[in-house]
C-alpha cells in the first residue's frame, strides 16, 4: 500500500520530498484571510512558503518532512526562486 507522499510524487513528477530536514527560521504573517508561513531549511538558500488558515507553533529548530516544488516570484522587479510547500509534517 502506497503512502500519501508516494501517491503525490507519482501523480506530480515535479515534486520533491525531503525527510528530517532542520528548520532554521520560521516566520508567519497575515495576508488577507490566510497566514503566510515562510521557512528556511538548513543547507538551502531558498525560502519555502505555504499558506494556512491559522498560525503554527514556531517550527524553528524542528525537523520536518516536506514536499515541495520550485516556483519563480517577481518581487520588486527581480525574479526570485522560492519553493512552494505542498505538505509539511513535523517529525
Backbone torsions as a table, in degrees:
resi	resn	phi	psi	omega
1	UNK	NA	131.1	-177.1
2	UNK	-81.7	145.8	177.0
3	UNK	-78.4	162.8	177.0
4	UNK	-57.4	-34.2	179.1
5	UNK	-67.3	-44.3	178.6
6	UNK	-60.6	-39.8	178.7
7	UNK	-63.3	-42.7	177.8
8	UNK	-61.8	-45.4	-177.6
9	UNK	-66.3	-37.1	177.9
10	UNK	-69.5	-36.1	-178.6
11	UNK	-73.9	-33.8	-176.3
12	UNK	-129.6	95.7	-175.8
13	UNK	-66.6	-16.5	179.3
14	UNK	-78.9	-9.2	179.3
15	UNK	-74.0	148.8	174.7
16	UNK	-123.2	140.9	178.5
17	UNK	-122.4	129.8	177.6
18	UNK	-124.7	139.4	-179.1
19	UNK	-114.1	144.8	176.6
20	UNK	49.7	52.5	173.8
21	UNK	-95.9	147.1	-176.1
22	UNK	-92.5	130.5	177.5
23	UNK	-84.8	123.5	-179.6
24	UNK	-97.3	-20.8	-179.4
25	UNK	-154.0	142.2	178.1
26	UNK	-143.4	119.2	176.0
27	UNK	-120.8	152.4	179.5
28	UNK	-135.0	134.3	175.2
29	UNK	-145.8	152.8	-176.8
30	UNK	-82.6	131.3	175.2
31	UNK	-133.7	108.8	-173.9
32	UNK	56.1	-124.7	-179.8
33	UNK	-94.2	8.8	-175.5
34	UNK	-114.6	162.0	171.0
35	UNK	-108.6	120.5	177.9
36	UNK	-90.5	121.1	179.5
37	UNK	-103.4	132.0	175.6
38	UNK	-125.6	124.5	178.6
39	UNK	-123.9	151.7	172.9
40	UNK	-114.1	138.1	-177.5
41	UNK	-108.6	142.0	178.9
42	UNK	-55.4	134.6	179.2
43	UNK	70.3	15.5	175.0
44	UNK	-124.3	139.9	179.9
45	UNK	-99.7	-0.4	-174.6
46	UNK	-105.2	135.4	177.0
47	UNK	-74.3	147.1	176.2
48	UNK	-108.7	128.3	-175.3
49	UNK	-124.8	146.2	172.5
50	UNK	-156.6	156.1	179.3
51	UNK	-112.5	144.5	174.4
52	UNK	-142.7	160.9	178.6
53	UNK	-71.5	-28.6	-177.0
54	UNK	-126.6	173.5	177.9
55	UNK	-82.4	154.8	173.0
56	UNK	-107.2	161.2	165.2
57	UNK	-67.0	154.4	-177.9
58	UNK	-57.8	134.2	177.9
59	UNK	-93.6	-2.0	-179.0
60	UNK	-56.4	127.5	179.9
61	UNK	87.7	-10.0	-178.7
62	UNK	-84.5	158.4	169.9
63	UNK	-100.4	137.4	-177.2
64	UNK	-134.6	156.5	166.2
65	UNK	-101.0	133.7	-171.3
66	UNK	-139.9	137.1	176.1
67	UNK	-118.8	129.8	-171.0
68	UNK	-154.8	170.9	172.4
69	UNK	-146.1	154.1	-177.6
70	UNK	-78.0	143.3	173.4
71	UNK	-137.2	157.7	177.1
72	UNK	-114.5	127.3	178.7
73	UNK	-112.5	148.3	174.7
74	UNK	-103.5	115.1	-178.1
75	UNK	-127.4	118.0	179.4
76	UNK	59.7	32.4	179.3
77	UNK	85.7	-4.2	179.2
78	UNK	-106.7	143.1	173.9
79	UNK	-89.1	124.9	-177.5
80	UNK	-120.2	131.5	175.7
81	UNK	-85.3	130.5	173.8
82	UNK	-130.4	170.8	176.6
83	UNK	-113.3	127.5	177.8
84	UNK	-90.9	120.7	-178.0
85	UNK	-85.1	128.5	178.5
86	UNK	-97.7	-36.9	-176.8
87	UNK	-148.6	133.7	176.3
88	UNK	-139.0	137.4	-179.1
89	UNK	-145.3	129.0	178.2
90	UNK	-71.3	137.1	179.8
91	UNK	-101.1	NA	NA
